[in-house]
Amino acid sequence: MKLFADTANLKEIESLLQKGVVQGITTNPSLLAKEPKADFYQHIQDICDLCLRYKLDIPVSVEVFATDPDKMITQAEEIIQRIEYGNVNIKIPVGFEELRVISQLRTKGIRVNCTCCFTSAQLQLAALSGARYVSLFYNRLIDIGGDPSKCLRQVRKFIDDNSLDCEIIAGSIRNPYDLEKSWENGCHIVTAS
């Protein structure tokens, strides 16, 4: 069971890295927008440099902001080329056309974190397409009347039964007990602010 930090705040990241409690970092455009205006690539590089300073080779997930599938691929390649860090993962929002993006990025050796998932089918299809991580919006699923615990159990069984190189991330975490429930129901990773 792993804990990822869901933030783009450099002071928060450094504090968590000093404590040794996180095994990865996830970011997204809205988290980056909360930070002082800086160059996108420089800010991501600063996050990765903190990981290197603490001698950690932990995954750092960076979300594309393009919405067109072909532009997502181009932007993902540019992020990988410009960021000097060997464990960058590209976050791609789930969608039918985005499954092609995930598959093509995987073919190019680019690790993908498929995000914004609400259903078992979305998580399973993303895993089959080659996502290294599939991210369930845990509390947002509760908000619309869904059962994240059942979803996590189904997807974990699917991944294990098919020997897929994929881990489940539970995001949209609001309470400490959400971490425990997520791990208890088969989630590999919880990402929280």
C-alpha positions in Angstrom: 0.0 0.0 0.0 1.4 3.3 -1.1 0.6 7.0 -0.4 1.1 9.6 -3.1 0.9 13.4 -2.5 -1.7 15.2 -4.6 -0.2 18.6 -4.8 2.0 21.0 -6.8 3.1 23.0 -3.8 6.9 22.8 -3.5 7.0 23.5 0.2 4.4 20.7 0.9 6.2 18.3 -1.4 9.6 19.0 0.3 8.0 18.6 3.8 6.5 15.2 2.8 9.7 14.0 1.2 11.7 14.9 4.3 9.3 12.8 6.4 9.6 9.9 4.1 5.8 9.2 4.0 5.1 9.5 0.3 6.0 7.1 -2.5 4.8 9.3 -5.4 3.4 12.7 -6.4 0.4 13.5 -8.6 -0.4 16.9 -10.0 -3.0 18.4 -12.3 -3.7 21.7 -14.0 -5.9 23.0 -11.2 -3.3 22.3 -8.6 -0.6 24.0 -10.7 -2.9 27.0 -11.2 -2.9 27.5 -7.4 0.8 28.0 -7.3 2.6 31.3 -8.0 2.8 32.0 -11.7 5.7 30.1 -13.1 6.6 28.3 -16.2 4.8 25.0 -16.4 7.9 23.0 -17.4 10.1 24.7 -14.8 7.6 24.0 -12.0 7.4 20.3 -12.9 11.2 20.2 -13.1 11.4 21.8 -9.6 9.1 19.0 -8.3 11.3 16.4 -9.8 14.5 18.1 -8.6 13.1 17.9 -5.0 12.7 14.1 -5.5 16.3 13.9 -6.8 17.6 16.0 -3.9 16.1 13.4 -1.4 17.5 10.6 -3.6 14.0 9.3 -4.4 13.1 7.8 -7.7 9.3 8.1 -7.1 6.7 8.5 -9.8 5.6 12.0 -10.6 2.3 12.2 -12.5 1.8 15.3 -14.8 -1.5 15.8 -16.5 -1.8 17.1 -20.1 -4.0 20.1 -20.7 -4.7 19.4 -24.3 -8.1 17.9 -25.1 -7.6 16.6 -28.6 -6.2 13.1 -28.6 -3.4 13.7 -31.1 -2.4 16.9 -29.2 -2.4 14.9 -26.0 0.2 12.6 -27.5 2.3 15.5 -28.7 2.1 17.2 -25.4 2.9 14.0 -23.5 6.0 13.5 -25.6 7.1 17.1 -25.1 6.7 16.7 -21.3 8.8 13.6 -21.3 11.5 15.2 -23.5 11.7 18.5 -21.5 11.6 17.1 -17.9 14.9 15.7 -16.8 13.6 12.9 -14.5 13.3 9.2 -15.3 10.0 8.5 -13.5 7.5 11.0 -15.1 4.0 9.5 -15.7 1.6 11.3 -18.0 -2.0 11.7 -16.7 -4.6 11.2 -19.4 -8.3 11.7 -18.6 -10.4 8.7 -19.3 -12.5 8.6 -22.5 -13.1 6.3 -25.4 -10.7 8.1 -27.8 -8.2 8.5 -25.0 -7.8 4.7 -24.8 -5.9 5.1 -28.2 -3.8 7.8 -26.6 -2.9 5.5 -23.7 -2.1 2.6 -26.0 0.1 4.7 -28.3 2.0 6.3 -25.3 2.6 2.8 -23.9 4.0 1.7 -27.2 6.4 4.6 -27.1 7.5 3.6 -23.6 5.7 6.5 -21.8 4.0 5.5 -18.6 0.4 6.7 -18.2 -1.8 7.5 -15.2 -5.4 7.3 -16.5 -7.4 9.8 -14.4 -11.0 10.9 -13.8 -12.4 7.3 -13.7 -15.8 6.7 -12.1 -16.6 3.1 -13.2 -15.1 -0.3 -13.1 -15.3 -0.5 -16.9 -13.4 2.7 -17.3 -10.6 1.5 -15.0 -10.5 -1.9 -16.7 -10.4 -0.6 -20.2 -7.6 1.9 -19.3 -5.6 -1.0 -17.7 -6.1 -3.1 -20.9 -5.0 -0.2 -23.0 -1.7 -0.1 -21.2 -2.1 2.4 -18.4 0.5 1.9 -15.6 -1.9 3.5 -13.1 -5.7 3.9 -13.2 -7.2 6.6 -10.9 -10.7 6.3 -9.4 -12.3 9.5 -8.2 -13.3 7.9 -4.9 -15.4 10.6 -3.1 -16.8 12.0 -6.3 -18.1 8.6 -7.0 -19.8 8.6 -3.6 -21.2 12.0 -4.5 -23.1 10.6 -7.4 -24.4 7.5 -5.5 -21.7 5.0 -6.5 -19.9 2.5 -4.4 -16.1 3.0 -4.6 -15.3 0.0 -2.4 -17.1 -2.4 -4.7 -15.5 -0.7 -7.7 -12.0 -1.1 -6.2 -12.6 -4.8 -5.4 -13.8 -5.5 -9.0 -11.0 -3.8 -10.6 -8.3 -5.3 -8.4 -9.6 -8.7 -9.1 -9.6 -7.9 -12.9 -6.0 -6.6 -12.8 -4.8 -9.6 -10.8 -6.7 -12.2 -12.8 -5.3 -10.8 -16.1 -1.7 -10.2 -14.7 -1.7 -6.6 -15.9 1.2 -4.3 -15.0 -1.2 -1.7 -13.6 -1.9 -0.2 -10.1 -5.1 1.3 -8.9 -4.9 4.8 -7.4 -7.8 6.2 -5.3 -8.0 10.0 -5.6 -10.6 12.6 -4.5 -9.8 11.6 -0.9 -11.5 13.8 1.8 -11.1 11.9 5.1 -8.5 9.8 6.8 -10.8 6.8 6.8 -11.0 7.0 3.0 -7.4 5.9 2.9 -8.0 2.9 5.1 -11.2 1.9 3.2 -9.4 2.2 -0.2 -6.5 0.0 0.9 -8.8 -2.4 2.6 -10.7 -2.9 -0.7 -7.7 -3.6 -2.9 -6.4 -0.2 -3.9 -2.6 -0.1 -4.4 -2.2 3.6 -3.9 -4.1 6.5 -2.4 -3.3 10.0 -3.5 -4.3 12.8 -1.1 -3.6 16.4 -0.5 
